[in-house]
Amino acid sequence: MNVNSIVYREFEPDLRLKDYIKSYWYFSIQTSTPKAFDILPDGYFDLLVVIKDNRVVDTLLTGIWSKSISINYSENTEVFGIRFKPLSIGGLFKFNVSDFVDGHQCLALDDLNMSEQVFMDNLNGLSGFLVNYLNKHFLRLALQNSTDQRLKKCFDLIDNSVGNAKVDDISKAIGISSRQLRRMVCKMIGIGIKDYSKIIRFKKSLRDLQNNKSDYFHYYDQSHYIREIKQFTGETPERLDLKNNDRFIQYYNFKLV
């Protein structure tokens, strides 16, 4: 596979959206040969606008991934994505994504009050008009909705502890019972708070091991570290080469090509 036929770019959202959106991203593949990619759990869910032959052929809202999944793209496909953080549920949207963990729901951009034509007209100017259009759209939604501050503090504590904060400690910090906290998180994203914390720890460890494979980052022991990395990626940390394997599109170093 010629990596030059693959393009992947990310764009930062407006800073006022930092609690709700991780990034906007664009992917294209210019080949007729099917190419498999592994999508690794990262604690986010995505809106995907899939384009072929200069028309939108699919609009998909994914759930949060609790495991690695394999997807295939071919035939000159373009995808524009919006990577949402859990707090966008409530902060931007009224719906939950708990019903389609490890899956997706088909919908129309009109359902989200977004213009399909804007996407079609501005894919070549991703860093400009389209990103500005999306920032303005989501800033309007943020003004119309409210964030549950208990959940904000919960997710902040998980992120700041790299997934190692205990549920009981989080519940005490935000002033609700552990049982209520577990129920709120599961209703919101479809996985338990411990499973979500596990994904956050795994994601952070992946970033770190690209520079140092000898340390068991954020884990209590090496065996636990190796087991979880292999569970999510199919590889041991020693064999994992994210930056040089375009199968892992979220981490591949496209600046090398």
Beta strands, then each sheet from edge to edge (+ up, - down):
strand 1: 6-11
strand 2: 21-29
strand 3: 35-39
strand 4: 45-52
strand 5: 55-62
strand 6: 69-73
strand 7: 77-84
strand 8: 104-106
sheet 1: 1+ 2- 7+ 4- 5+ 8-
sheet 2: 3+ 6-
end
